[in-house]
Amino acid sequence: MGNTTSVQAEASDSAQKPATTSPAPGSKPKKICCACPDTKKLRDDCIVQNGEDACGKFIEAHLKCLRAEGFSV
């Protein structure tokens, strides 16, 4: 009854688990949040300034970079 906000937050957190790649032997697993910092910055700056609808090329460039790093996005 009074805890609907916390239940919704938990549900959205579990739906957005971070994607990781299979680590190479002897190395730390790469996290999606740390991959492709250059394209991520360009994408984020564009979205803040222009809105998501105007930034398709930056979003796609970042997704392409993430896929090249081995993430399935």
All heavy atoms as a GROMACS GRO file, in nm:
protein
  529
    1MET      N    1   0.083  -0.117   0.000
    1MET     CA    2   0.000   0.000   0.000
    1MET      C    3   0.088   0.124   0.000
    1MET      O    4   0.088   0.198  -0.094
    1MET     CB    5  -0.092  -0.002   0.122
    1MET     CG    6  -0.205   0.094   0.106
    1MET     SD    7  -0.354   0.055   0.195
    1MET     CE    8  -0.315   0.054   0.364
    2GLY      N    9   0.169   0.148   0.103
    2GLY     CA   10   0.251   0.267   0.109
    2GLY      C   11   0.387   0.247   0.046
    2GLY      O   12   0.463   0.341   0.030
    3ASN      N   13   0.421   0.124   0.005
    3ASN     CA   14   0.554   0.096  -0.048
    3ASN      C   15   0.555   0.075  -0.199
    3ASN      O   16   0.641   0.008  -0.252
    3ASN     CB   17   0.614  -0.028   0.019
    3ASN     CG   18   0.645  -0.003   0.165
    3ASN    OD1   19   0.671   0.110   0.202
    3ASN    ND2   20   0.643  -0.108   0.244
    4THR      N   21   0.462   0.132  -0.271
    4THR     CA   22   0.457   0.110  -0.416
    4THR      C   23   0.577   0.170  -0.486
    4THR      O   24   0.625   0.117  -0.584
    4THR     CB   25   0.328   0.168  -0.476
    4THR    OG1   26   0.322   0.308  -0.444
    4THR    CG2   27   0.206   0.096  -0.426
    5THR      N   28   0.631   0.279  -0.435
    5THR     CA   29   0.748   0.341  -0.497
    5THR      C   30   0.868   0.250  -0.489
    5THR      O   31   0.940   0.231  -0.586
    5THR     CB   32   0.780   0.476  -0.430
    5THR    OG1   33   0.666   0.559  -0.437
    5THR    CG2   34   0.896   0.544  -0.500
    6SER      N   35   0.893   0.189  -0.372
    6SER     CA   36   1.009   0.102  -0.358
    6SER      C   37   0.992  -0.025  -0.440
    6SER      O   38   1.089  -0.078  -0.494
    6SER     CB   39   1.034   0.068  -0.212
    6SER     OG   40   0.925  -0.005  -0.159
    7VAL      N   41   0.871  -0.075  -0.456
    7VAL     CA   42   0.846  -0.194  -0.536
    7VAL      C   43   0.873  -0.163  -0.682
    7VAL      O   44   0.936  -0.240  -0.753
    7VAL     CB   45   0.702  -0.246  -0.515
    7VAL    CG1   46   0.669  -0.355  -0.615
    7VAL    CG2   47   0.683  -0.294  -0.374
    8GLN      N   48   0.830  -0.045  -0.730
    8GLN     CA   49   0.854  -0.006  -0.868
    8GLN      C   50   1.003   0.012  -0.894
    8GLN      O   51   1.053  -0.026  -0.998
    8GLN     CB   52   0.779   0.122  -0.901
    8GLN     CG   53   0.628   0.105  -0.906
    8GLN     CD   54   0.556   0.237  -0.921
    8GLN    OE1   55   0.613   0.344  -0.900
    8GLN    NE2   56   0.428   0.230  -0.954
    9ALA      N   57   1.074   0.071  -0.800
    9ALA     CA   58   1.218   0.092  -0.817
    9ALA      C   59   1.291  -0.041  -0.825
    9ALA      O   60   1.380  -0.058  -0.906
    9ALA     CB   61   1.273   0.177  -0.702
   10GLU      N   62   1.252  -0.137  -0.741
   10GLU     CA   63   1.316  -0.267  -0.744
   10GLU      C   64   1.287  -0.338  -0.875
   10GLU      O   65   1.373  -0.402  -0.932
   10GLU     CB   66   1.268  -0.353  -0.627
   10GLU     CG   67   1.320  -0.308  -0.492
   10GLU     CD   68   1.260  -0.387  -0.378
   10GLU    OE1   69   1.196  -0.490  -0.401
   10GLU    OE2   70   1.278  -0.342  -0.264
   11ALA      N   71   1.166  -0.325  -0.926
   11ALA     CA   72   1.129  -0.390  -1.051
   11ALA      C   73   1.209  -0.332  -1.167
   11ALA      O   74   1.257  -0.404  -1.252
   11ALA     CB   75   0.978  -0.374  -1.077
   12SER      N   76   1.226  -0.201  -1.170
   12SER     CA   77   1.301  -0.141  -1.280
   12SER      C   78   1.449  -0.172  -1.268
   12SER      O   79   1.518  -0.186  -1.368
   12SER     CB   80   1.278   0.010  -1.287
   12SER     OG   81   1.332   0.073  -1.173
   13ASP      N   82   1.503  -0.182  -1.147
   13ASP     CA   83   1.643  -0.216  -1.128
   13ASP      C   84   1.671  -0.357  -1.179
   13ASP      O   85   1.773  -0.381  -1.243
   13ASP     CB   86   1.683  -0.207  -0.981
   13ASP     CG   87   1.692  -0.064  -0.931
   13ASP    OD1   88   1.697   0.027  -1.016
   13ASP    OD2   89   1.694  -0.045  -0.808
   14SER      N   90   1.583  -0.451  -1.153
   14SER     CA   91   1.607  -0.588  -1.195
   14SER      C   92   1.589  -0.603  -1.346
   14SER      O   93   1.650  -0.690  -1.406
   14SER     CB   94   1.512  -0.684  -1.122
   14SER     OG   95   1.379  -0.656  -1.157
   15ALA      N   96   1.512  -0.515  -1.410
   15ALA     CA   97   1.492  -0.523  -1.553
   15ALA      C   98   1.611  -0.466  -1.630
   15ALA      O   99   1.628  -0.493  -1.746
   15ALA     CB  100   1.364  -0.448  -1.593
   16GLN      N  101   1.696  -0.387  -1.564
   16GLN     CA  102   1.807  -0.324  -1.632
   16GLN      C  103   1.940  -0.373  -1.576
   16GLN      O  104   2.023  -0.295  -1.533
   16GLN     CB  105   1.797  -0.172  -1.617
   16GLN     CG  106   1.675  -0.113  -1.681
   16GLN     CD  107   1.668   0.036  -1.663
   16GLN    OE1  108   1.749   0.096  -1.597
   16GLN    NE2  109   1.567   0.097  -1.721
   17LYS      N  110   1.962  -0.501  -1.580
   17LYS     CA  111   2.090  -0.556  -1.533
   17LYS      C  112   2.198  -0.516  -1.632
   17LYS      O  113   2.176  -0.516  -1.751
   17LYS     CB  114   2.081  -0.708  -1.522
   17LYS     CG  115   1.987  -0.753  -1.413
   17LYS     CD  116   2.003  -0.901  -1.389
   17LYS     CE  117   1.901  -0.951  -1.290
   17LYS     NZ  118   1.930  -0.929  -1.156
   18PRO      N  119   2.316  -0.482  -1.582
   18PRO     CA  120   2.423  -0.442  -1.673
   18PRO      C  121   2.471  -0.559  -1.759
   18PRO      O  122   2.483  -0.671  -1.712
   18PRO     CB  123   2.534  -0.395  -1.579
   18PRO     CG  124   2.504  -0.458  -1.448
   18PRO     CD  125   2.355  -0.478  -1.443
   19ALA      N  126   2.496  -0.528  -1.885
   19ALA     CA  127   2.547  -0.630  -1.976
   19ALA      C  128   2.698  -0.638  -1.962
   19ALA      O  129   2.764  -0.537  -1.947
   19ALA     CB  130   2.510  -0.594  -2.120
   20THR      N  131   2.750  -0.757  -1.963
   20THR     CA  132   2.894  -0.774  -1.957
   20THR      C  133   2.936  -0.875  -2.062
   20THR      O  134   2.855  -0.954  -2.108
   20THR     CB  135   2.942  -0.823  -1.819
   20THR    OG1  136   2.875  -0.945  -1.788
   20THR    CG2  137   2.914  -0.721  -1.711
   21THR      N  138   3.060  -0.871  -2.100
   21THR     CA  139   3.112  -0.968  -2.194
   21THR      C  140   3.178  -1.080  -2.118
   21THR      O  141   3.204  -1.068  -1.999
   21THR     CB  142   3.216  -0.902  -2.287
   21THR    OG1  143   3.323  -0.855  -2.207
   21THR    CG2  144   3.156  -0.790  -2.367
   22SER      N  145   3.209  -1.187  -2.187
   22SER     CA  146   3.284  -1.295  -2.124
   22SER      C  147   3.428  -1.247  -2.108
   22SER      O  148   3.490  -1.204  -2.205
   22SER     CB  149   3.281  -1.419  -2.212
   22SER     OG  150   3.149  -1.464  -2.226
   23PRO      N  151   3.480  -1.254  -1.988
   23PRO     CA  152   3.616  -1.204  -1.967
   23PRO      C  153   3.720  -1.295  -2.031
   23PRO      O  154   3.703  -1.416  -2.038
   23PRO     CB  155   3.631  -1.204  -1.815
   23PRO     CG  156   3.534  -1.307  -1.768
   23PRO     CD  157   3.420  -1.305  -1.866
   24ALA      N  158   3.825  -1.232  -2.079
   24ALA     CA  159   3.938  -1.310  -2.130
   24ALA      C  160   4.008  -1.373  -2.010
   24ALA      O  161   4.005  -1.317  -1.901
   24ALA     CB  162   4.033  -1.218  -2.207
   25PRO      N  163   4.069  -1.488  -2.028
   25PRO     CA  164   4.138  -1.551  -1.916
   25PRO      C  165   4.242  -1.457  -1.856
   25PRO      O  166   4.322  -1.398  -1.927
   25PRO     CB  167   4.205  -1.673  -1.979
   25PRO     CG  168   4.128  -1.700  -2.104
   25PRO     CD  169   4.077  -1.566  -2.149
   26GLY      N  170   4.235  -1.440  -1.724
   26GLY     CA  171   4.332  -1.357  -1.654
   26GLY      C  172   4.302  -1.209  -1.656
   26GLY      O  173   4.385  -1.129  -1.616
   27SER      N  174   4.185  -1.168  -1.705
   27SER     CA  175   4.152  -1.026  -1.706
   27SER      C  176   4.018  -1.002  -1.637
   27SER      O  177   3.939  -1.094  -1.620
   27SER     CB  178   4.147  -0.972  -1.849
   27SER     OG  179   4.035  -1.025  -1.917
   28LYS      N  180   3.996  -0.878  -1.599
   28LYS     CA  181   3.869  -0.843  -1.534
   28LYS      C  182   3.760  -0.834  -1.640
   28LYS      O  183   3.786  -0.794  -1.753
   28LYS     CB  184   3.882  -0.707  -1.466
   28LYS     CG  185   3.976  -0.707  -1.348
   28LYS     CD  186   3.978  -0.570  -1.285
   28LYS     CE  187   4.073  -0.566  -1.168
   28LYS     NZ  188   4.077  -0.434  -1.106
   29PRO      N  189   3.635  -0.868  -1.605
   29PRO     CA  190   3.526  -0.854  -1.701
   29PRO      C  191   3.502  -0.706  -1.730
   29PRO      O  192   3.513  -0.621  -1.642
   29PRO     CB  193   3.406  -0.918  -1.631
   29PRO     CG  194   3.441  -0.919  -1.487
   29PRO     CD  195   3.591  -0.924  -1.479
   30LYS      N  196   3.472  -0.675  -1.854
   30LYS     CA  197   3.446  -0.538  -1.895
   30LYS      C  198   3.299  -0.504  -1.867
   30LYS      O  199   3.212  -0.584  -1.892
   30LYS     CB  200   3.475  -0.523  -2.044
   30LYS     CG  201   3.477  -0.378  -2.091
   30LYS     CD  202   3.508  -0.370  -2.238
   30LYS     CE  203   3.654  -0.399  -2.259
   30LYS     NZ  204   3.696  -0.371  -2.398
   31LYS      N  205   3.276  -0.385  -1.815
   31LYS     CA  206   3.140  -0.341  -1.788
   31LYS      C  207   3.093  -0.250  -1.899
   31LYS      O  208   3.170  -0.170  -1.952
   31LYS     CB  209   3.135  -0.266  -1.654
   31LYS     CG  210   3.168  -0.353  -1.536
   31LYS     CD  211   3.159  -0.274  -1.408
   31LYS     CE  212   3.196  -0.361  -1.290
   31LYS     NZ  213   3.189  -0.286  -1.165
   32ILE      N  214   2.965  -0.259  -1.931
   32ILE     CA  215   2.911  -0.180  -2.040
   32ILE      C  216   2.917  -0.030  -2.010
   32ILE      O  217   2.935   0.050  -2.101
   32ILE     CB  218   2.767  -0.224  -2.075
   32ILE    CG1  219   2.727  -0.171  -2.212
   32ILE    CG2  220   2.669  -0.182  -1.966
   32ILE    CD1  221   2.602  -0.236  -2.267
   33CYS      N  222   2.910   0.006  -1.884
   33CYS     CA  223   2.914   0.148  -1.848
   33CYS      C  224   3.050   0.211  -1.876
   33CYS      O  225   3.060   0.333  -1.892
   33CYS     CB  226   2.878   0.167  -1.701
   33CYS     SG  227   2.996   0.088  -1.589
   34CYS      N  228   3.155   0.130  -1.885
   34CYS     CA  229   3.291   0.182  -1.903
   34CYS      C  230   3.340   0.166  -2.046
   34CYS      O  231   3.448   0.215  -2.080
   34CYS     CB  232   3.386   0.111  -1.808
   34CYS     SG  233   3.337   0.128  -1.636
   35ALA      N  234   3.264   0.098  -2.130
   35ALA     CA  235   3.306   0.076  -2.268
   35ALA      C  236   3.269   0.196  -2.353
   35ALA      O  237   3.171   0.266  -2.326
   35ALA     CB  238   3.237  -0.049  -2.323
   36CYS      N  239   3.348   0.224  -2.452
   36CYS     CA  240   3.321   0.329  -2.552
   36CYS      C  241   3.295   0.467  -2.491
   36CYS      O  242   3.192   0.530  -2.517
   36CYS     CB  243   3.204   0.289  -2.640
   36CYS     SG  244   3.226   0.130  -2.722
   37PRO      N  245   3.387   0.518  -2.410
   37PRO     CA  246   3.362   0.647  -2.345
   37PRO      C  247   3.348   0.764  -2.443
   37PRO      O  248   3.272   0.858  -2.415
   37PRO     CB  249   3.484   0.666  -2.255
   37PRO     CG  250   3.590   0.580  -2.314
   37PRO     CD  251   3.517   0.464  -2.376
   38ASP      N  252   3.417   0.759  -2.557
   38ASP     CA  253   3.408   0.870  -2.653
   38ASP      C  254   3.269   0.881  -2.715
   38ASP      O  255   3.210   0.989  -2.718
   38ASP     CB  256   3.513   0.854  -2.763
   38ASP     CG  257   3.655   0.862  -2.708
   38ASP    OD1  258   3.675   0.925  -2.602
   38ASP    OD2  259   3.744   0.805  -2.772
   39THR      N  260   3.217   0.768  -2.764
   39THR     CA  261   3.084   0.773  -2.825
   39THR      C  262   2.976   0.795  -2.721
   39THR      O  263   2.873   0.856  -2.749
   39THR     CB  264   3.054   0.645  -2.906
   39THR    OG1  265   3.065   0.531  -2.820
   39THR    CG2  266   3.149   0.630  -3.023
   40LYS      N  267   3.000   0.748  -2.600
   40LYS     CA  268   2.904   0.768  -2.492
   40LYS      C  269   2.890   0.916  -2.459
   40LYS      O  270   2.780   0.968  -2.444
   40LYS     CB  271   2.945   0.690  -2.367
   40LYS     CG  272   2.848   0.703  -2.252
   40LYS     CD  273   2.893   0.620  -2.134
   40LYS     CE  274   2.795   0.633  -2.019
   40LYS     NZ  275   2.836   0.556  -1.903
   41LYS      N  276   3.003   0.986  -2.451
   41LYS     CA  277   3.001   1.129  -2.420
   41LYS      C  278   2.929   1.208  -2.530
   41LYS      O  279   2.844   1.293  -2.500
   41LYS     CB  280   3.141   1.183  -2.401
   41LYS     CG  281   3.143   1.331  -2.368
   41LYS     CD  282   3.280   1.380  -2.333
   41LYS     CE  283   3.291   1.529  -2.306
   41LYS     NZ  284   3.174   1.604  -2.276
   42LEU      N  285   2.961   1.178  -2.656
   42LEU     CA  286   2.895   1.247  -2.766
   42LEU      C  287   2.744   1.223  -2.764
   42LEU      O  288   2.664   1.315  -2.783
   42LEU     CB  289   2.953   1.201  -2.900
   42LEU     CG  290   3.096   1.246  -2.929
   42LEU    CD1  291   3.146   1.178  -3.056
   42LEU    CD2  292   3.102   1.397  -2.944
   43ARG      N  293   2.706   1.098  -2.741
   43ARG     CA  294   2.564   1.063  -2.734
   43ARG      C  295   2.495   1.137  -2.621
   43ARG      O  296   2.390   1.199  -2.640
   43ARG     CB  297   2.549   0.912  -2.713
   43ARG     CG  298   2.404   0.866  -2.700
   43ARG     CD  299   2.394   0.736  -2.626
   43ARG     NE  300   2.438   0.752  -2.488
   43ARG     CZ  301   2.442   0.652  -2.400
   43ARG    NH1  302   2.409   0.531  -2.436
   43ARG    NH2  303   2.483   0.674  -2.277
   44ASP      N  304   2.555   1.133  -2.502
   44ASP     CA  305   2.494   1.196  -2.385
   44ASP      C  306   2.483   1.348  -2.402
   44ASP      O  307   2.380   1.408  -2.369
   44ASP     CB  308   2.572   1.163  -2.259
   44ASP     CG  309   2.561   1.016  -2.221
   44ASP    OD1  310   2.477   0.944  -2.278
   44ASP    OD2  311   2.640   0.973  -2.134
   45ASP      N  312   2.589   1.411  -2.454
   45ASP     CA  313   2.586   1.556  -2.475
   45ASP      C  314   2.476   1.595  -2.574
   45ASP      O  315   2.404   1.692  -2.553
   45ASP     CB  316   2.721   1.607  -2.525
   45ASP     CG  317   2.829   1.601  -2.419
   45ASP    OD1  318   2.796   1.583  -2.299
   45ASP    OD2  319   2.948   1.614  -2.456
   46CYS      N  320   2.464   1.518  -2.681
   46CYS     CA  321   2.361   1.546  -2.780
   46CYS      C  322   2.221   1.533  -2.720
   46CYS      O  323   2.136   1.618  -2.741
   46CYS     CB  324   2.376   1.452  -2.900
   46CYS     SG  325   2.254   1.481  -3.030
   47ILE      N  326   2.199   1.428  -2.644
   47ILE     CA  327   2.066   1.406  -2.585
   47ILE      C  328   2.031   1.517  -2.488
   47ILE      O  329   1.918   1.565  -2.488
   47ILE     CB  330   2.060   1.267  -2.517
   47ILE    CG1  331   2.063   1.157  -2.624
   47ILE    CG2  332   1.934   1.254  -2.431
   47ILE    CD1  333   2.076   1.017  -2.569
   48VAL      N  334   2.128   1.562  -2.408
   48VAL     CA  335   2.102   1.670  -2.313
   48VAL      C  336   2.066   1.800  -2.386
   48VAL      O  337   1.974   1.872  -2.348
   48VAL     CB  338   2.223   1.691  -2.219
   48VAL    CG1  339   2.211   1.820  -2.140
   48VAL    CG2  340   2.237   1.573  -2.124
   49GLN      N  341   2.138   1.829  -2.493
   49GLN     CA  342   2.118   1.954  -2.564
   49GLN      C  343   2.000   1.952  -2.660
   49GLN      O  344   1.931   2.053  -2.676
   49GLN     CB  345   2.244   1.990  -2.643
   49GLN     CG  346   2.361   2.024  -2.555
   49GLN     CD  347   2.488   2.049  -2.635
   49GLN    OE1  348   2.486   2.054  -2.758
   49GLN    NE2  349   2.600   2.064  -2.565
   50ASN      N  350   1.976   1.837  -2.726
   50ASN     CA  351   1.879   1.834  -2.835
   50ASN      C  352   1.762   1.738  -2.816
   50ASN      O  353   1.669   1.740  -2.896
   50ASN     CB  354   1.950   1.795  -2.965
   50ASN     CG  355   2.068   1.885  -2.993
   50ASN    OD1  356   2.056   2.006  -2.993
   50ASN    ND2  357   2.184   1.826  -3.014
   51GLY      N  358   1.770   1.651  -2.719
   51GLY     CA  359   1.666   1.551  -2.700
   51GLY      C  360   1.700   1.424  -2.776
   51GLY      O  361   1.773   1.425  -2.876
   52GLU      N  362   1.649   1.313  -2.730
   52GLU     CA  363   1.683   1.181  -2.785
   52GLU      C  364   1.645   1.167  -2.933
   52GLU      O  365   1.719   1.107  -3.011
   52GLU     CB  366   1.612   1.073  -2.703
   52GLU     CG  367   1.655   0.934  -2.736
   52GLU     CD  368   1.595   0.830  -2.644
   52GLU    OE1  369   1.551   0.864  -2.534
   52GLU    OE2  370   1.593   0.713  -2.684
   53ASP      N  371   1.534   1.226  -2.973
   53ASP     CA  372   1.487   1.211  -3.111
   53ASP      C  373   1.584   1.270  -3.213
   53ASP      O  374   1.590   1.224  -3.327
   53ASP     CB  375   1.350   1.275  -3.128
   53ASP     CG  376   1.241   1.201  -3.052
   53ASP    OD1  377   1.261   1.081  -3.022
   53ASP    OD2  378   1.137   1.263  -3.021
   54ALA      N  379   1.661   1.370  -3.175
   54ALA     CA  380   1.752   1.437  -3.267
   54ALA      C  381   1.892   1.375  -3.269
   54ALA      O  382   1.979   1.425  -3.340
   54ALA     CB  383   1.763   1.585  -3.229
   55CYS      N  384   1.914   1.269  -3.194
   55CYS     CA  385   2.050   1.216  -3.177
   55CYS      C  386   2.066   1.073  -3.224
   55CYS      O  387   2.153   1.000  -3.176
   55CYS     CB  388   2.089   1.227  -3.030
   55CYS     SG  389   2.086   1.397  -2.972
   56GLY      N  390   1.987   1.032  -3.320
   56GLY     CA  391   1.991   0.895  -3.369
   56GLY      C  392   2.128   0.850  -3.416
   56GLY      O  393   2.171   0.738  -3.388
   57LYS      N  394   2.200   0.939  -3.487
   57LYS     CA  395   2.332   0.897  -3.539
   57LYS      C  396   2.433   0.875  -3.427
   57LYS      O  397   2.517   0.786  -3.435
   57LYS     CB  398   2.385   0.997  -3.642
   57LYS     CG  399   2.423   1.131  -3.587
   57LYS     CD  400   2.477   1.222  -3.697
   57LYS     CE  401   2.525   1.353  -3.639
   57LYS     NZ  402   2.581   1.440  -3.741
   58PHE      N  403   2.424   0.954  -3.318
   58PHE     CA  404   2.514   0.936  -3.205
   58PHE      C  405   2.478   0.811  -3.125
   58PHE      O  406   2.566   0.739  -3.077
   58PHE     CB  407   2.512   1.059  -3.114
   58PHE     CG  408   2.568   1.182  -3.180
   58PHE    CD1  409   2.484   1.283  -3.222
   58PHE    CD2  410   2.704   1.195  -3.203
   58PHE    CE1  411   2.535   1.396  -3.284
   58PHE    CE2  412   2.756   1.308  -3.264
   58PHE     CZ  413   2.671   1.409  -3.305
   59ILE      N  414   2.349   0.787  -3.112
   59ILE     CA  415   2.303   0.668  -3.040
   59ILE      C  416   2.347   0.543  -3.116
   59ILE      O  417   2.400   0.448  -3.057
   59ILE     CB  418   2.150   0.672  -3.021
   59ILE    CG1  419   2.112   0.787  -2.927
   59ILE    CG2  420   2.097   0.538  -2.970
   59ILE    CD1  421   1.964   0.818  -2.922
   60GLU      N  422   2.327   0.543  -3.247
   60GLU     CA  423   2.364   0.427  -3.327
   60GLU      C  424   2.516   0.406  -3.327
   60GLU      O  425   2.563   0.292  -3.321
   60GLU     CB  426   2.313   0.441  -3.470
   60GLU     CG  427   2.329   0.314  -3.552
   60GLU     CD  428   2.269   0.190  -3.488
   60GLU    OE1  429   2.158   0.195  -3.433
   60GLU    OE2  430   2.336   0.084  -3.492
   61ALA      N  431   2.593   0.514  -3.331
   61ALA     CA  432   2.739   0.502  -3.326
   61ALA      C  433   2.784   0.440  -3.195
   61ALA      O  434   2.875   0.355  -3.192
   61ALA     CB  435   2.804   0.639  -3.344
   62HIS      N  436   2.720   0.477  -3.085
   62HIS     CA  437   2.754   0.420  -2.956
   62HIS      C  438   2.716   0.272  -2.949
   62HIS      O  439   2.794   0.188  -2.901
   62HIS     CB  440   2.688   0.499  -2.842
   62HIS     CG  441   2.728   0.453  -2.706
   62HIS    ND1  442   2.858   0.452  -2.663
   62HIS    CD2  443   2.654   0.406  -2.602
   62HIS    CE1  444   2.864   0.406  -2.539
   62HIS    NE2  445   2.741   0.377  -2.500
   63LEU      N  446   2.600   0.238  -3.000
   63LEU     CA  447   2.558   0.097  -3.002
   63LEU      C  448   2.653   0.014  -3.089
   63LEU      O  449   2.688  -0.099  -3.052
   63LEU     CB  450   2.414   0.085  -3.053
   63LEU     CG  451   2.306   0.141  -2.960
   63LEU    CD1  452   2.170   0.134  -3.028
   63LEU    CD2  453   2.304   0.067  -2.828
   64LYS      N  454   2.696   0.069  -3.201
   64LYS     CA  455   2.790   0.000  -3.288
   64LYS      C  456   2.922  -0.027  -3.215
   64LYS      O  457   2.979  -0.135  -3.224
   64LYS     CB  458   2.814   0.083  -3.414
   64LYS     CG  459   2.904   0.017  -3.514
   64LYS     CD  460   2.919   0.103  -3.638
   64LYS     CE  461   3.014   0.039  -3.738
   64LYS     NZ  462   3.030   0.122  -3.858
   65CYS      N  463   2.969   0.073  -3.142
   65CYS     CA  464   3.092   0.058  -3.064
   65CYS      C  465   3.075  -0.050  -2.957
   65CYS      O  466   3.163  -0.134  -2.939
   65CYS     CB  467   3.130   0.192  -3.000
   65CYS     SG  468   3.281   0.184  -2.901
   66LEU      N  469   2.963  -0.048  -2.888
   66LEU     CA  470   2.938  -0.148  -2.784
   66LEU      C  471   2.935  -0.289  -2.843
   66LEU      O  472   2.989  -0.383  -2.784
   66LEU     CB  473   2.807  -0.119  -2.710
   66LEU     CG  474   2.806   0.007  -2.623
   66LEU    CD1  475   2.665   0.031  -2.570
   66LEU    CD2  476   2.905  -0.004  -2.509
   67ARG      N  477   2.872  -0.303  -2.959
   67ARG     CA  478   2.868  -0.435  -3.024
   67ARG      C  479   3.008  -0.480  -3.063
   67ARG      O  480   3.042  -0.598  -3.050
   67ARG     CB  481   2.778  -0.429  -3.147
   67ARG     CG  482   2.631  -0.418  -3.114
   67ARG     CD  483   2.543  -0.420  -3.239
   67ARG     NE  484   2.411  -0.373  -3.206
   67ARG     CZ  485   2.359  -0.260  -3.251
   67ARG    NH1  486   2.425  -0.181  -3.332
   67ARG    NH2  487   2.237  -0.225  -3.214
   68ALA      N  488   3.090  -0.386  -3.109
   68ALA     CA  489   3.228  -0.419  -3.145
   68ALA      C  490   3.309  -0.464  -3.023
   68ALA      O  491   3.402  -0.543  -3.035
   68ALA     CB  492   3.296  -0.298  -3.210
   69GLU      N  493   3.270  -0.416  -2.906
   69GLU     CA  494   3.336  -0.456  -2.780
   69GLU      C  495   3.283  -0.589  -2.728
   69GLU      O  496   3.330  -0.639  -2.627
   69GLU     CB  497   3.316  -0.348  -2.674
   69GLU     CG  498   3.390  -0.219  -2.704
   69GLU     CD  499   3.540  -0.235  -2.693
   69GLU    OE1  500   3.587  -0.310  -2.605
   69GLU    OE2  501   3.612  -0.174  -2.773
   70GLY      N  502   3.180  -0.644  -2.794
   70GLY     CA  503   3.129  -0.775  -2.757
   70GLY      C  504   3.000  -0.775  -2.677
   70GLY      O  505   2.954  -0.880  -2.632
   71PHE      N  506   2.939  -0.659  -2.661
   71PHE     CA  507   2.812  -0.651  -2.587
   71PHE      C  508   2.697  -0.676  -2.684
   71PHE      O  509   2.704  -0.638  -2.801
   71PHE     CB  510   2.795  -0.513  -2.523
   71PHE     CG  511   2.894  -0.486  -2.414
   71PHE    CD1  512   3.010  -0.413  -2.440
   71PHE    CD2  513   2.876  -0.535  -2.286
   71PHE    CE1  514   3.102  -0.388  -2.341
   71PHE    CE2  515   2.969  -0.511  -2.186
   71PHE     CZ  516   3.081  -0.438  -2.214
   72SER      N  517   2.592  -0.739  -2.636
   72SER     CA  518   2.474  -0.760  -2.718
   72SER      C  519   2.368  -0.660  -2.678
   72SER      O  520   2.297  -0.676  -2.580
   72SER     CB  521   2.423  -0.904  -2.703
   72SER     OG  522   2.391  -0.930  -2.568
   73VAL      N  523   2.363  -0.551  -2.755
   73VAL     CA  524   2.268  -0.442  -2.728
   73VAL      C  525   2.181  -0.420  -2.849
   73VAL      O  526   2.217  -0.450  -2.960
   73VAL     CB  527   2.338  -0.312  -2.690
   73VAL    CG1  528   2.402  -0.324  -2.555
   73VAL    CG2  529   2.440  -0.270  -2.792
   0.00000   0.00000   0.00000
